[in-house]
C-alpha cells in the first residue's frame, strides 16, 4: 500500500469515527458508554492496521486512532479493563458487551497477543463473555448465539503482517455492522456514508 492510500484511509476512518460519535451524542446515549465504545473501536482498528507491514510504517504508527481520540498509544490492557467493568453490570451494558464480543471474534487480542499462553486465556475470555451474553438473551431470543468459539477467526488467519489495505476496510465495515445492530435508529444514514467510503477503498 502506498502512503497516499494509507493516509486517505486514515482520514476517512477518523472522519467516520468522529461522525458516529457525534451522532450518538445527539441521540442521547450515555456518555460513558459512548467513550468506551469509541475506545474499543479505535483499539480494534489500530491493532489491525499496526499489525501489518504497511501500517507499521505509515502515518498510523505516528498518529493512531487511540492517540488522536484518547491520547493513548495502546489499548491492549484497557479494553479488557472496560470489559471487566461492564461485565459487572451486564444488563446495563449488554450492547457494549456484544460489540466487544464482535471485536474479539474478528481478531482483536490486545494484551493476550504478547502473553505466554495468551491464546488459551483469550479463548477463555471469549467463552466467559459468550456465556454471559447467552444468559442475557434468555429463551425469548429467536436467534441465540452460536458456540462461543465458532465464529472466532482462526489463529493462522488473525491480524498479521499480511493483511492488505482493503482488509482494513473489511474489518471496519464488519465493526460498523456491529454498531448498526446496536444503534440502528441513530446511525442509519451514517452507515450508508461508511459503506460509500468503503466502496472507494483499493481492492
Buried (B, 14 or more C-beta within 10 A) or exposed (E): BEEEBBEBBBEBBBEBBEBBBEBBEEEEBEEEBBBBBBBBBBBBBBBBBBBBEBBEBBBBEEEBBBBBBBEBEBBBEBBBEBBEEBBEEBEEBBBBBBBBBBBBBBBBBBBBBEBEEBBEEBBEBBEEBBEBBEEBBEEEEEEEBEEBEEBBEEEEEBBEEEBEBBBBBBBBBBBBEBBBEBBEEBBEEBBEBBEEBBEEBEE
